[in-house]
Amino acid sequence: MKRIAVLVNGPGELWGWGRPFLRELEKVGHEVDLFLLPCQFASGAEARIAILLGASRIIHPLGFWKDLARRERPFPDVVLQLGGDLVYGRALAARRGIPLFSYSYGAKKGLRACKAVFTACEAMAGPMESSGRIHVEVVGDLVADALAMDEGEAPWRGQGLRIALFPGSRPAIRRKALPYMTEFLGFAKTMLPGAQWTVLLYPFCEPEEASLWERAGFTASLAGTGAVLAEADVALTQPGTNTLELLHAGVPSIVAVPDDFVDQIPSPTLLAPLFGLPGFGPALKRRAFRRHIGKKGFLSWPNRLSGSEVFPEITGKVSPEALARRFASYAGDGEWIAGTRKALEKIDRGPSNAASRLRERIMENLQ
């Protein structure tokens, strides 16, 4: 059996990538050193969640370089980095004299130092290969494996349109979202009478947070995302890993980032002081965000993978009432829901059983 260092960056990677891969390693008896890397998108719940994943050792973000310097064994036999700056994986691999592997959705600096690079589907592999002049192997999407692991009782009861809402993994953005979404719900209920409104909170919130959303008029669910989405009709979400969860679950969705929430998006390190300046800093950040959208094309993964706007993306100055009207125009349209489901089925998601494929290919590369 091998000891594998798994380096994870951010809440989406920990829960959506690390969780199914660690379960796969545990099934065959491998030991795991789980490194939680520093991440500007961290939710604050990563350490608590990591304990649930069954790693032999957990190294917290501030402990990476200290652990790198330690001399006592056991040392890992191989490094797999799931997201984040490859400076960490490269440093650990060089220090221990062991091979480095990477699973990534996109190109990044340092991939040529890896023994092998893996990704979810051909639509991701192509751009990575062309930009990095490397070979990228498609093994499937770990997020699909994670979704299949989700448990819990679905919150839906009786008839009515079943609407799932994703308020974000970070406490700051959920605090910002609560009053906005409360006002949104007041308008949306009149436009979509009889609909069920469920906010997905697990696993990134504290249990007492659910009562805040309940008092605002939502149903708060602490069940796994896969269990909730299995019976959902439509969703309202932010960009991120959750758009891939919605793709795999086949749930038509609207992606929204109103200007009021751009301030909550972590800034690049070098630009953070500029964007933090009183007065015009936030305006500069919003302008930079709009420029970023113009260059990237799309915010959500289904749209990027298909090259078309399967999920409508709503950005800019959007009031709660305006968002409610836009959302209701899609969610209340049965033809749009049916057509979007068909469009989602056509998007390449890669092969199934990604965690098993990834483990097997890493072991084969070690022989």
C-alpha atoms as one frame of an Amber mdcrd trajectory, in Angstrom:
protein
   0.000   0.000   0.000   1.090   3.579  -0.683   0.978   6.765   1.342  -0.456
   9.532  -0.810  -0.240  13.243  -0.151  -3.438  14.887  -1.413  -3.241  18.680
  -1.691  -6.614  20.433  -1.823  -7.410  24.070  -2.503 -10.765  25.601  -1.583
 -14.181  24.326  -0.491 -15.315  23.078  -3.908 -12.164  21.038  -4.435 -12.221
  19.594  -0.923 -15.839  18.446  -1.022 -16.247  17.858  -4.750 -12.826  16.371
  -5.585 -11.099  15.322  -2.369 -14.077  13.533  -0.832 -14.629  10.910  -3.576
 -10.906  10.401  -4.176 -10.149   9.838  -0.484 -12.986   7.345  -0.271 -11.494
   5.479  -3.219  -8.074   5.389  -1.574  -9.588   4.208   1.697 -11.387   1.344
  -0.073  -8.090  -0.202  -1.187  -6.145   0.570   1.993  -3.903   3.483   0.998
  -2.858   5.998   3.670  -3.534   9.699   3.052  -1.841  12.899   4.171  -4.441
  15.593   3.427  -2.969  19.076   2.978  -5.417  21.996   3.125  -3.749  24.722
   1.087  -4.170  28.470   1.649  -7.089  29.688  -0.468  -8.763  33.063  -0.923
 -12.081  31.268  -1.490 -11.899  29.297   1.786 -15.184  28.966   3.657 -13.688
  28.560   7.130 -15.230  25.098   7.427 -12.497  23.178   5.596 -10.771  21.861
   8.741 -14.056  20.623  10.185 -15.027  18.966   6.912 -11.593  17.379   6.441
 -12.047  15.370   9.649 -15.037  13.650   8.037 -13.021  12.408   5.065 -10.923
   9.774   6.807  -7.386  11.004   6.142  -4.543   9.569   8.244  -3.112  13.063
   8.760  -4.536  16.532   8.159  -2.135  19.438   7.605  -3.766  22.834   7.970
  -2.990  25.799   5.672  -0.476  27.483   7.990   1.333  24.203   8.594   2.422
  23.334   5.056   5.984  24.674   5.157   6.539  23.420   8.691   5.449  19.933
   7.670   7.693  20.133   4.639  10.691  20.664   6.917   9.942  17.776   9.295
  12.265  14.770   9.333  10.231  12.127  11.096   8.613   9.451   8.953   6.382
   8.225   7.396   6.752  10.304   4.252   4.327  10.116   1.306   5.182   8.060
  -1.765   3.358  10.303  -4.223   1.687  13.720  -4.424  -1.667  14.473  -6.047
  -2.614  18.145  -6.175  -6.305  18.964  -6.530  -6.515  22.657  -7.366  -4.430
  25.612  -6.251  -0.959  26.919  -7.015   1.376  24.089  -7.987   4.204  25.701
  -6.028   3.019  23.581  -3.090   2.898  20.283  -4.919   6.214  20.931  -6.644
   7.881  21.834  -3.357   6.600  18.709  -1.600   7.534  16.427  -4.506  11.036
  17.912  -4.735  11.621  17.789  -0.975  10.614  14.123  -0.684  11.930  13.023
  -4.079   8.545  11.657  -5.159   6.377  12.048  -8.291   3.769  14.781  -8.619
   0.373  14.371 -10.299  -2.291  16.998 -10.917  -6.052  16.921 -11.457  -7.243
  20.234 -12.846 -10.031  21.819 -14.857  -7.696  24.292 -16.568  -4.169  25.279
 -17.459  -1.842  26.602 -14.775   1.846  27.250 -14.272   3.947  24.229 -13.380
   1.937  21.436 -15.014   4.963  20.375 -17.059   6.656  19.361 -13.796   3.969
  16.726 -13.206   4.463  13.077 -14.055   0.886  13.067 -15.373  -1.966  15.569
 -15.596  -5.635  14.560 -15.437  -8.908  16.341 -16.103 -12.640  15.696 -16.385
 -13.505  15.793 -20.101 -12.172  16.493 -23.590 -13.551  20.040 -23.592 -11.217
  20.797 -20.666  -8.253  18.773 -21.924  -7.974  20.495 -25.310  -7.296  24.042
 -24.068  -4.929  22.740 -21.366  -2.865  20.835 -23.918  -2.689  23.695 -26.401
  -1.718  26.322 -23.834   0.720  24.221 -21.836   2.168  21.928 -24.522   1.488
  18.924 -22.317  -0.504  15.716 -22.549  -3.663  15.735 -20.449  -5.532  12.516
 -19.719  -9.319  12.499 -19.358 -10.511  10.410 -16.387 -13.946  11.916 -15.695
 -15.365  14.473 -13.302 -14.804  13.859  -9.601 -17.776  16.127  -8.893 -20.081
  13.509 -10.416 -18.666  10.910  -8.018 -19.153  13.279  -5.079 -22.749  13.960
  -6.068 -23.472  10.223  -6.017 -22.137  10.052  -2.435 -24.583  12.628  -1.099
 -27.156  11.460   1.413 -30.035  12.901   3.368 -33.753  13.437   3.104 -34.884
  15.582   0.199 -36.857  18.637   1.423 -39.539  18.611  -1.260 -43.141  18.081
  -0.199 -46.270  17.823  -2.322 -46.839  19.689  -5.560 -45.354  22.927  -6.878
 -42.268  23.942  -8.804 -39.178  22.773  -6.892 -36.553  25.518  -6.826 -33.045
  25.027  -5.382 -31.007  28.065  -4.345 -27.238  28.129  -3.730 -26.235  31.016
  -1.413 -22.467  30.315  -1.570 -19.914  28.405   0.485 -18.369  31.380   2.306
 -20.053  32.933   5.373 -19.454  36.496   4.168 -21.305  36.022   0.908 -24.179
  34.167   2.627 -24.554  37.062   5.081 -24.638  39.433   2.127 -27.092  37.201
   0.275 -29.648  36.757   3.061 -31.294  40.241   3.013 -31.039  40.433  -0.780
 -32.617  36.988  -1.228 -35.294  37.745   1.367 -36.395  40.723  -0.720 -36.051
  38.625  -3.888 -38.341  35.952  -2.418 -41.047  38.483  -1.629 -41.308  39.375
  -5.316 -40.664  35.887  -6.699 -43.458  34.243  -4.683 -46.039  36.444  -6.385
 -44.632  35.522  -9.822 -44.304  31.783  -9.142 -47.194  30.979  -6.785 -47.073
  27.567  -5.158 -43.346  27.081  -5.789 -41.096  25.467  -3.165 -37.948  27.454
  -2.326 -35.090  25.436  -0.817 -31.698  26.868   0.160 -28.831  24.334   0.114
 -26.532  24.945   3.094 -24.686  21.668   3.790 -21.774  21.225   4.450 -20.314
  24.740   4.674 -22.492  26.362   7.328 -23.073  25.987  11.026 -26.413  24.284
  11.852 -27.845  27.396  13.545 -27.618  29.305  10.247 -30.511  27.275   8.856
 -32.963  29.036  11.186 -32.052  32.429   9.696 -33.077  31.272   6.233 -36.183
  29.566   7.580 -37.304  32.812   9.232 -36.799  34.575   5.902 -39.331  32.247
   4.272 -37.105  29.606   2.689 -36.828  25.907   3.398 -33.250  25.338   4.572
 -31.772  21.966   3.644 -28.833  20.297   5.371 -29.086  17.226   3.127 -26.404
  16.448   0.550 -26.621  18.339  -2.728 -27.169  15.176  -4.762 -30.148  14.193
  -2.620 -31.763  17.620  -3.060 -31.086  18.032  -6.777 -32.393  14.572  -7.655
 -35.940  15.962  -7.462 -35.352  19.676  -8.207 -36.926  21.361 -11.226 -34.786
  24.497 -11.526 -32.081  26.373  -9.606 -30.699  29.838  -8.947 -26.971  29.805
  -8.307 -23.654  31.598  -8.335 -20.668  30.545 -10.474 -18.484  27.742  -9.149
 -18.290  23.989  -8.662 -22.035  23.941  -7.991 -22.684  24.650 -11.693 -21.049
  21.291 -12.444 -23.225  19.644  -9.806 -26.238  21.097 -11.583 -24.924  19.861
 -14.931 -24.509  16.292 -13.671 -27.901  16.402 -11.956 -29.503  17.761 -15.140
 -31.136  20.713 -13.374 -31.807  23.840 -15.518 -30.339  26.862 -13.746 -29.916
  30.612 -13.808 -26.523  31.987 -12.740 -26.524  35.410 -11.103 -23.802  37.786
  -9.887 -25.386  41.188  -9.209 -22.976  44.099  -8.815 -23.776  44.238  -5.093
 -22.008  40.878  -4.683 -18.867  41.579  -6.707 -17.311  43.125  -3.588 -17.469
  39.672  -1.946 -15.434  38.000  -4.687 -11.833  37.586  -3.443  -9.460  39.931
  -5.258  -6.191  38.859  -6.895  -3.382  39.387  -4.377  -1.656  42.165  -6.303
  -4.891  44.078  -6.933  -6.418  43.678  -3.470  -4.969  46.994  -2.091  -6.296
  48.911  -5.111  -9.762  47.343  -4.995  -9.881  47.971  -1.245  -9.447  51.741
  -1.491 -12.378  53.695  -0.040 -14.707  55.286  -2.552 -13.568  54.213  -6.003
 -11.977  50.842  -5.138 -15.236  48.843  -5.381 -16.137  50.596  -8.641 -12.774
  49.594 -10.115 -13.362  46.021  -8.992 -16.783  45.886 -10.664 -15.293  47.297
 -13.864 -12.520  44.685 -13.754 -15.103  41.952 -13.190 -17.092  43.030 -16.250
 -13.877  43.076 -18.288 -13.084  39.577 -17.022 -16.495  38.331 -18.167 -15.926
  39.928 -21.568 -12.624  38.085 -21.989 -13.685  34.718 -20.543 -17.071  34.640
 -22.241 -19.003  32.666 -19.621 -19.043  32.275 -15.845 -20.633  28.826 -15.445
 -19.098  25.499 -16.400 -21.965  24.182 -18.557 -21.746  27.316 -20.696 -17.957
  27.099 -20.988 -18.048  23.438 -21.924 -20.807  23.856 -24.506 -19.655  27.227
 -25.848 -23.219  28.543 -25.546 -25.457  30.076 -22.891 -27.270  26.967 -21.670
 -27.570  28.559 -18.224 -28.639  32.235 -18.513 -26.072  34.446 -16.760 -27.304
  37.624 -15.090 -24.758  40.254 -14.060 -24.603  44.020 -13.556 -26.899  46.291
 -11.593 -29.725  43.919 -10.734 -32.216  44.703  -7.963 -33.955  41.856  -6.087
 -37.180  42.669  -7.966 -35.418  42.662 -11.346 -33.724  39.356 -10.568 -37.054
  37.870  -9.484 -38.640  38.910 -12.789 -35.752  37.508 -14.844 -35.683  34.292
 -12.853 -39.450  33.791 -13.048 -39.416  34.319 -16.818 -37.227  31.208 -17.123
 -38.399  29.098 -14.177 -42.054  29.542 -15.123 -41.451  28.478 -18.731 -41.940
  24.723 -19.082 -40.552  24.731 -22.621 -37.356  26.427 -21.466 -36.920  23.867
 -18.671 -37.451  20.937 -21.040 -35.154  22.411 -23.687 -32.422  23.141 -21.148
 -32.547  19.576 -19.826 -31.996  18.292 -23.361 -29.124  20.742 -23.899 -27.457
  19.573 -20.664 -27.625  15.960 -21.828 -25.558  16.855 -24.905 -22.656  18.404
 -22.965 -19.560  16.205 -22.679 -19.042  15.287 -19.020 -16.277  12.726 -19.439
 -16.353   9.062 -18.407 -17.938   7.804 -15.193 -16.156   6.524 -12.051 -13.561
   9.303 -12.108 -12.113   8.597  -8.651 -11.461   4.952  -9.494  -9.946   5.838
 -12.872  -7.719   8.485 -11.290  -6.422   6.125  -8.610  -5.737   3.372 -11.149
  -3.853   5.685 -13.515  -1.705   7.101 -10.706  -0.767   3.596  -9.552   0.007
   2.525 -13.130   2.298   5.532 -13.565   4.234   4.488 -10.441   5.140   1.078
 -11.814
